[in-house]
Amino acid sequence: MTEGRPHFPIEPWALTETGLDHASLAVHESVFALSNGHIGMRGSFEEGEPVVVPGTYLNGFFEERPLPYAEAGYGFPEQGQTVVNVTDGKLIRLLVGDTPLDLDYGEIVEHRRTLDLRRGLLRRSTEWRSPNGRVVTVTSTRMVSLRRRSIAAIEYTVECTDGQGDLYIALQSDLLANEPVDSGSEADDPRAAAALARPLVNEMAVARGQRAVLVHRTKRSRLRMAAGMDHVVEVPDTSTADIEAGEDLARFALAARLPQGSSVKLVKFLSYGWSSRRSAAALRDQVEGALATAKLAGFERLLREQREVLDEHWQHADVEIEGDDELQQAVRVGVFHLLQAGLRAERQPIPAKGLTGPGYDGHTFWDTETYVLPVLTYIAPAAARDALRWRHSTLDLARDRARELGLEGATFPWRTIRGEETSGYWPAGTAAFHINADIADAVVRYHNATADEEFDRDHGAELLIETARLWASLGHFDDEHGFRIDGVTGPDEYTAVVDNNVYTNLMAQRNLREAIAAVERQPDVAGRLGVTEDETTRWDRAAALMAVPYDTRRGVHMQSDAFTHHEEWDFEATPPDCYPLLLHYPYFDIYRKQVIKQADLVMALHLRGDAFTPEEKAADFAYYEARTVRDSSLSATQQGVVAAETGHLALAYDYWGEATLTDLQNLHGNSGHGLHIASLAGGWTVAVAGFGGMRDHDGRLEFAPRLPERITRLRFRLNYQGRLLVVTVTPTEATYRLLDGDPLDVHHHGRRLTVTEDEVSADIPPAPEVAPVHQPHGVAPRRRGRR
């Protein structure tokens, strides 16, 4: 699938498509996706055509598939998991006379679609002239309810506007299972989703009145799902209606006569549910009950509820930017999709693509804990809690995996949907043990930011203890080098199976120390898990002696043992069309050279910044900046944060744009497979942790704000221990104010401030003078406009 680069008018609270851009159709389907964390619907047209990936998803609903290996090996995962395109309820086909409305045919007189970020709606208006000369205006409003987890709804209106007299139309409102899907996957692109042929087996089809329900199960994973629809119709004149349901198709058909200037309105209510245990009849009843209450409430009430939910969340989540309207729009789009991905996931994972497309097979990675949850912790803490509770629910599977690998504690999967390891590439999967410390880091951050003692007792302490046990068994003490963790892969997947990856070791160090603190806070949990004094003593000694490789000759930390002694990659001789490197060069060549896919040690400078001096940060950033090619969308966020901290404000601004606009401008060429949720989270992260300078080491809020030249004002909000803190940054000063809660101590460029409902201000010291840093030839971020 060749994807174009979309263009959207700049608006503060909306994203609008004008006209039909076929080259960007797949990307538009992703960015116009609606979700609540349980249901996800791609932004394909109601009429079903034109379409690239139609896509409707239920969080956690997947099919299994064998993982083939040329040569089997002990501990290799045997089953893959792939998200299923479930029963499509978006379809409302329109026939004008006997001609189907298809935007590839006839004439588009005018067309607009708008994603409304305040109201959580996808609105569409199309004036279309059919090949036989009749003109209709179609308007629709689509929503996936953030209040009612199982409900979606579409209002679809057809108006006769051509002055040619009465018009006969037909509407076919469908539930369609096993929809043919061309995911656009390219055989040589491992990021694309695996194709599944007809994964759903029908168990029940029921239709009566204007309501229908289809129940299906998957063939291998044995999951069961139900989809239901019901309708309200307003017609101006005579009409007929019928409903039917078969194995894979339920259809409500309406034929109507439209006098000139009149319109017909169809409101379609949808409900979805799935279970690994409940019967087909129980799921049918669940869906029908949800439909009945949604229809009783009515479409207008659903719209009001949606606005109320988002009004409340934008009070906590909004980032205001003055000086760059494009970034203002993009950051809000990113936060909106982040809220959609997490608000109602409720003990289900947050996939790397959210529920916006089939990319990465719908899997969850470490992206969730390291990129998404740090944002949700401060803007929607209940969503962060639920995501961590899902991780906790998979703890027994992680314990089983650790035992399979001959380790203690828990080994969480590199990529998964339900909790089993499903990565077929061992060096970048199983060996990437850092995900365990990433989970621990998210647990600690959430506990510090919320003081949620119930979570700590029931979930957090156990996660910290079992992940600490992993590090104690994975690493070993060495008389010369302290506590070593060998044979692992850090965040940089271009440097696999190495010894003493600095990011992994420092995150493990924090994990070990926080587990000791959890044992002290929760002695009952520690007792239940059999934690001994000898065990915590070993954790403490391992943390104190953790190996952190350093190259004294070059004056920088080594990303892993001997990394700075590897051969340099020849960037000058690398053609621009050979990125990403993993698709054009053998891994063995990449692994043995100094070339970095994504920020690794640089990410340690951010997340474990308390382990480095300012001078070390500056030297390390400069060294690794020159070797990082950003073949991953995860990189720009971390490079942007550390660039801001080390005084490279213009560069940080460039990276902010790259992270935030990854999908809106399809910078990696694969946004049609689904959005990069972690990169979208980066819009908030670079704003708050980069230019706001926010750090939360040891549960203490610190800020060191500085703005890039073009930005004249930045404002953001944080939820912290029952308080709502508002931070406003200008080029010369920062102000802090509480909108809610008791006084709070924060630090501003090292100075302690007590923040209350009355605004407190502090001057911003000038940025340090820094020597320029350089990127590899041909991969510097695109420079944003300078004043």
N, C-alpha and C positions, 0 to 999 in steps of 0.2 A: 504494500500500500504506500503510494507516494502522497505525502501530506504537504499541503501548502502552508503558508504563513498567514494567519488571519489578521484582519485589521478591524478594530472596534473604535467607534467614536468615544472620546473621553468624556465620561460622566461621573459625578461623585458617588452615586448610589445605584448604578445600573450598568449592565453590559448589553449592548444592542447589536443585532445583526441587521444590516440593511441590504436587501437584495439577496441573491442566492449565489454563493461562492462554492462551486463544486470542488475545487482543489482543497478547500478547508473544511469540507463537510464533516469529516470524521472528528476533527478538532472541535468544531462547534458542537457536535453531539456530546463530547466530553465536558466542555466548559458550561453547557446548558443543562447538564445533568442535575437532577433533583434527588435528594436523599434525606433520610432522617437517622441514618446509622443502622436501621433495620431493613428498609426498602430503599433500593436505588434504581432510578430510571434515567437512562441516557436521553439526551435531548434530540431524539429522532422525531420526525413529523408524525402527527396522528394518522395521516393517510397511509403511512408505511413506506412510501416512496417519495423522493429518492432517499436511500439509506446506505450507510457503510456498515455500522455495527449497531443493530437495534437495541439490544441490551437492557434487560431488567434483572436485578440481582436481589437476593436475600442474604443478609450477612450471616456467614457461617454455613451456608447451604452449598454443598460441593459434591462432586463425583470423584471417585478414586480411579486411578489408572496405574498400570505397572510402570516401574522405572527400569528401562532396559540398560544393561551394562555390557560392554564388549567383554570385560572380564570381571567376574564378581569378586567382592572382597568382604572380609568380616566387618560388620557394623554399617555396611552401606544400606541406606533406607530402601525399602522394597516397593513402597507405594507412593505415588504422587497424588496430589489433591488439586482439583481445578474447579474454580467457581463455575456455577451453572447459569446459563441464561434461562431464567425460569419463565413461566407463563407470562406472555406480554399482554398487558391490559391497556396499553396506551393507544391501541389501534381504534380509530374511528374512520372508516373509509367513506368517502363521499362520491356519489355519482350524480353528475349534473346532466339531467336527461339520461342518456345511456353512456355518458363519457366519464370515466373516473378522473377525479382531480389528482394530477401528478405534476409536480412543479417542473419536471423534465419535458413536459408537453404543454401545448397551448401557449399562452402568453402570460407572464407575470407582469401585471400592471404596476403593482406596488407590493412590497413585502417587508415586514419588520418582525423581529423577535427580540424580546427584552427579558433578561434575567433581572428581576427586581430584588435587590439585596436587602431592602428594608422589610418587604412583605413576604419574601421567600416564595416567589411565584415566577413561572415562566409564561409570559404573555406573548401572543402571536396575532398578527393581522396580515392577511393576504388577500389582495384583489387579483382575481384570476379570470382570464378570458379563455374559454374552452375552444378546441378546434372548430366547433360548430358555431362559434360566435357569441354564445351566452356568457354573461359576466356575473360572477358571484363574489361576495366579500366574506371570507371566513375569518372568524376571530376565535381564539381559544385562550383559556387560562388554566394552567396545570399546577398542581401542588402535590407535595408529599408532606403529610401533616407532621409537624414537630410536637404537637400536643397529643395526637392519637396515633400511637406507634404503628398500628397495622393499616392505616388508612391513607389512600391517595385519592385524588379527584380531578376531573377535567370538566370544564364548562366549554361547550363547543357550539358556536352559533354560525348559521349560514343565512346570508341576506341576499335577496335578488335585487340587483342594482343596475340592470342594463336597459331598462325602459322598453323591453320587447314583450311585455305581457307576462302571463302566468308561466311559472317554471315548475317542472316536476323534478324532485330530487329523491335520492335514496341514501340513507345512512346505515352503515353496517358497523355496529359496535361489537368488537371481538375480544375474546380471551383466546390466545393462540399459544399452544405449547409446542415444544420441539421446533421452534422457528428456525429456518435455515439461516445460519450465521457465517459470513465470511469475515473472520476477525481481522483480516488484513495482515495476518502473520507472515513474516518472511522466513523462509527455511533457515537462513543463516543468522537470524537474530534471536538469541536465547532469551531476550527480554519479553518476547511476545507470548501470548497465551497459547497453550496447547488446545488444539481443536477437539471438540467432543461431538460425536454423531448421535443424535436422538437419545439424550441421556435420560429422558423422563418416560416412565411407564404409567399409563392411566389406570387409576383404581376406581374413580367415581366421576360421573358427569350428571349434574342435576340442573334443570331449568324449569322455572315457573314464573308467570307474570312477566316482570321486567328484570328478573334476577336469575343469575346462573353461577354455578360453582363447579370448578374442575379440581380434582385431587389427583396428584401424581406422586410417584416415588422414584428414587434413583435406582439404577440396576446394581451397583456395587457397594456404594456407601450406605444404602438402605435408609436414606433420609426421606421423609415424606413432607410434601408441601401442598397447600390449598390456595387457590386464587378465586376470588368472587367478584362479581360486578352487579350493580343495580343502577336504575336510571330514573330520572325525572325528565319529562318531555313537555315543552311548550310549543304548540303548533298553531299557525294562524288560520288554517282552513282544514280541509279533509285530509285524513291520513289513515294508514294501516300500519299495524305493528305485529311482529312475530318474534318468537325466541326459540332457540334449539340448542342442544348441547350434545357433542359427540366426544370421541376419545381425546382429541387434541384441539378441538375448536368448539367454543360456545359463541353464539352470535345472536345479538338483538338487532333485528332489522326494522327500519322505519322508512316508509315511503310517504311523501307529503307533497301537497300542491302549495306553492308559494305565489300568492298574488304579488304583482309588482310592488316593490318597496317593502315587502314584509320579510320576516325572518323566522326560522325555526331554531329553537334552543334545546340542546341535549346536555344534561348534566349526568356525568358518569361517575359513580362512586366505586372505588376499588378497595379490596381488602386482601391482605396476604398473611399467611402464617405457615410455620414449618416446625417439625419436631423429629427427633430421633426415636421417640417412644410412643407418642400418642397415635390413636387409631385414625383411620380415614374419616370415620363418622364424627369423631371428636373435633378434628380439624375443620371439617365442613361446618359443624355447628358454631365453632369459634369464629369463622369467617362470616357466616350469615349473621351472627349476633352483632359483630362489629359493623357490618354493612347497615343493619337496621338502625343502630344508634346514630351512625353518621348521616344516613338519609333523613332521619327524624330531625337532627340538628340543622340540616340544610347547608347548602354551599356557602351562603353568605356568612353563616356563623363559623364555618371552618376557616374562611378567610380572616375573620376577626381574631380567631384564636391564633392563627399563624402570626399575624402582626403583633399580637400581645407577647407571644413567646420571644420573637426577635427583638422587639422594643426592649424587653428586659435584658436580653443578652448583649445587645449593642451598647447598653449602658456600661457594661463591664469589659467589652471586647474591642471597642472602636479604637483605632489609631488615627489621629488627625495629623495631616502633613500639609504644610504650606510651602509652596515654592516648586512643586512638581505634581501637577494634576494627574499625569499618567501613573505615577507611583501611588498616589492617593487611591485611585480607582483600583489598581492591581492589588494593593495590600488589602483593601476591603473585600475584593473578590476572593483572595486567599483565605481570609478569616472566615468568610461565609462558608466556603467549602469545608473548612476545618470544623466549623460548628455542625454542618450537615453530617460530616463523617462520624462525629463522636457523640452528639447530644443524646441520641436514643439507641446507641449500640447495646447498652445494658448487658454487660457480661458476655459480649462477643468482641472479637478482635477489631482493630481499626486497620484495614488493609493498606498497603502502600499506595494503591490507587483509590482508596475509599471504595465507594460503590459506583464509580463513574465509568468503568470499562474493564475488559478482561485481561489487561496487562499484568505480567508477573503471575498469571494464573489466579489472581485474586488473593495472593498470599500476604501475610503479615510478616514483617521483618523487624530488625532493631530500629528501623525508622520511627516506629510508634513511640518507643520509650525515649529515644534520644532527640527527636525533632518535634513530634506532635504533642506528647504529654507535657513537656516543659511549657508549652503555650497553654494547653487546656488547664493545667494546674492553676494558672493565674487568671484565666478568663472564664473557665467553666469547670471548676474543681470536681463537681459531681461526675462529669464525663471522664475525667482522669481517674477518679476512684474506680469507676466501673471497668475501665480498661485494665487496670491493675488487678481487679478482682477476677477478670477473665484469665489473666496470666496465672493467678493463684489457683484457679479451677483446673489448670493443666499441670499442676505441680506433680501429681503422681506419674504422669507420662514423662515428665522431665527427670524424675527420680529413676524411672525404668531405663531411660536413655543413658543416664550416668552409669548405672550398673552394667548395661550392655557394653559401655566403653571402658569398664574397669575403673570407674571413678566413684567418688563419694558425693553426697549431696544431690544437686539437680543440674542437669544439662539441658537448657532450653533450646528449642530448635532454631536454626538459622532462618528457615522459611516454613510457614505452616498456615493452615486454616483452622484445624481443630486442636492442634497441640503436638502432633507427631512431626518428627523431622521429615521433610519432603524434598530436600535439596539433593539432587543426584550428582552434584559436583563437590566432592569431599574437600578439596583444599580451600574453597571459598565458603563452604557450608559448615560441616562439622567442626573444622578447625577454627572457625571464627567464634571462639568461646567468649569473646568480649560481650556478647549479647547478655550474658548472665550478669555482668557488672552494670550494663546499661539498664537492665530491669531494676537492679538494686538502687542505682542512682535515681531512677524515677520514683521509687518507693520513698527514698529519703527526702527527695524534694517535695513530694506530695505531703508527707507527714510534717515536715518543717513548715510548710506554707499553710497548712490547715489545722494542725494540732488535733487531728482526727484520731483520738485514742482508741476508739472502737475498731477502726481499720487497722491500726498498729497491732492491736491484740489479736484480731481474727485473721489477718492476712499479711500485713507488712512484716512483722517480726519473723514469721516463718519463711517468707521469701528471702529475707536478709540472711538468715541462718543457713538455709540450704544452699544458697549461692556462695556463701563464704566457705562452706564445706567443699564445694567444687574446687575453689582455688587452693585450699590447703592440700588437696589430693593431687591436683594437676601440677602444681609447682614443687620445687624441692630446694633444700638449703645447700649452698656451695660455699666452701670455706673462703674462697677468693672473691666471689661476686654476690654474696648474700642469698636472697631468695629469688630463684629463677623460675620463669614460666616459659618453657621451651615448646617449639613445634606448634605455634598458633598462627592464625591469620588475623591481623588487625583490620581496621576499617578500610585500609587501602588494599583492594583486591588485586592490585598489580604486584604485590609483594607478599606471597603466600607461604605459609608453614615456616615461620621464622622463630628465632629465639628472642625473648625479652622485648616484645613490641611495647614501646613506651606507653602508648595509649592504654593498651590492655593492662599492663602492670600497674599504672597509676589508678585506673578505675578499680582494679581488683584490690589495691591498697585501701581505697576508700570503702569498698564493700566489706572488707575484713574488719575495719575499725567500726563501721556502722553496725555490723552484726554484733560486735562486743557490746555496743551501747544498747542494742535491742535486747540482748540477754539480760542486761542490768535493768532495763525498763519493764520487761515482761518475764519475770522468773518462772511463772506458771507455764508459759509457752516453752521456755528453755527446758524446763523439767519434762514436759510432755515429749519433747524431741530428743531427750537424753543428752543434752549438751553438758560436757564436763569441764572442770577447771583446766585440766590439761589441754583440752581442745581450744579454749579461748586463749590460753597462754601461747599456744602455737600460732593462732591467728595474729596475736599482738606482735609476736616476734617476726612473723612473716611480713607484716605490714612495715615494721621498723626497718627491716633489712631488704626491702623490695629493690630489685635490680633496676636501675634506670641508666641505660647506656649513654655515655657522653664521649664525644670526640674532642679531646683536649687540643689537638693540633688545629682543627678547624674552628673550635670554639662553639660547637653546636651539639645538641643532643642527637643521637642516632635514632632514627625511627625504630630500628631494631638492631640487634647485634650486627656490627660490620656493615650496616647499610651504606654509610658514607664512603666505604671502600669499594663498593660495586662500580662497575663500568658505567660511565655516563651514557644516557640515551642520546642519539644524534637527532636532535629536534630539527636542525637546519635541513636535514635530508628527508624529513617526514612530510609527505605531501598533505595538504589540507584535507583532501578527501579520504585520507587513511585514518581519520578519527571517526568513531572511537577505536582505539588501538586493538581492543580484544576481538574486533571483527576483521582485522587485517594482518595481524602478526601472531605467531605462535606464543602460547603462554610461557613456554620455557624461556623464550628470549626476553619477554617482558619481566618475568620474575627475577632475572639475574642482573637487572640494570636499575639505575637510579631514575625511574620514571614512576609517577604516582598518579593513580586514577582519581583519588579524591582525598580531601584533607584528612590526615591521620594524626601525625604528631601535632599539626596545627590545631586539630580539634581538642587534643589534650591541653593545649595552651588556653583554650576557652573553658572546657568543663573541669579541668584540674588546674586552673590558673593559680591556685593557692600553692602549687608545688614548684613554681618558677619565679625567678626574679624578673623585673622589667627588662633588664639587659638581656637575659636569656630569651625572653619572649621576642625581643626585637631581632636578635641574631637568628633564632630558629625560624621565625616567620620569613625572613629574607631568604634563607637557604632553601626552604621547602617551597616557597612561592615559585622559585625558578625551575622546579621539577614537577610541578603538579599540573596535569593537563585537563582536569575537570571533565573526564569522560563520564562522570556520574553527576546527576542533578543534585546530589547531596552536598557537593563540595562548596558551591558559591556562598552558601549561608555561613559556614564556619570560617571561610577565608574572609568574608565580609566583617564578621564580628571581630576577629583578631586584627584585621587591618585597621579597623576603627580604634581598637585599644592601643595599638602600637603607633598611632599617629598618622597613618596613611588614609586620611579621610576621603580624598577623592577616589582612591582605589576601592575603599569600602563602599562608597556610593555606587560605583560601577557594579560591584558584586551584589549590592542590594537590588539593583535593577535586574540583574541576571536571574537571581533566585526568584524574584517576585513575578517576572514576566516569562518564566520558563514555559508555561502552558499558553498564556494569552498570545505569545508570539511563536509558540512551537519551536523553541530554541534547540531542542534535542531531536526534533523530527519524529517523535513517537507519541505525542500527546493524544492522537486519535485512539490509542489503546487505553486511555484513561489518564486522569490528572496525576501529577506528581505531588501527592498530599504533603510530603515532608518539605519539598521545595516551597510550596505555598505557605507552609508554616514559617518558612524562612523570612517572608515579608515582615511578619511580626517580630521574629527573633532579631533580625538585623536592626530593626527600628529600636527595640527595647534593650537588647543586650549589646548591640553594636553602638548606635549613636546615643542611646540612653545609658549605656555603660552599666547595665544592671548585672550584678553577680549575686548568687545566693549560696556561696560556700558556707558550710557549717550553720545554715539556717539564718544567716544574718544578711539583711538586705543592704547592698551597697550600690551606689550609682556614681559613675564618672562620665557624665554626659559631655559630648562635643558634637557639633553639627557640621556636615559638609557645607561647602560654600553656597550651594544653590538653595538649601533648605533654610527657611527663615523662622520656622516654628514647628515643633514636634510635640504632640500630646498623646499620652497613653495612660491606661488604667491597669491596676493590678489588684486582684483579690489576695489578701494576706491575713490569715488568722482572724477571719471575721470582719476585716476592715476592707474598705474600698479606697485605694490610694490613687490619686491623680497626679501625674508628673508632667510638667510643661517645660520644654526646653527651648530657649532662644540662643542666638549666637553668643550672648554675653552672660546669661544667668539661667538658673533652673529654679522652678517653684514646685513645692510639694504641698499637697492638701488632702485631707481625708474627707470623703463624702459620707462616710459611715464608719462608726467604730471608735474604740478608745485610742488615746494617743499612742504613737508608734515611733520608735527610734530607728532612724536610718543613717547611713553614712554617705556623704557627698564629697567625692575626691578626698576621702580620708577624714573628713570632719563630721562629727556626730551632730545630727539634727533631730529634734523632737517635733514630730508632725502632728497637728491637730486639725480641727475644722477650719482654723484660721491659716491662711496661706503663709508659708515660710519660704524665703528666697535665699539663694546662695550664688555667688559669682562663679563663673566657669573660668578656670585658669587657661592660659593660652596653650595650644597644642605644642608638643615638643618638635623641634626641627629634626627631620629624619632624612636619611639618604634614600634615594629612590630604590625601589625593588623591581625585579624584572620577572616576567613570566616566560615559559618556553616559547620559542619562535612560533608565531602563528596562532597562539591560543590565548592571547590576552583578552580580558573581558572587553566588550564593546563600551567605549567611553560614552558616558552620558553628557549632555550639554553642560558646558561651564559658563558661568556668567562672566 
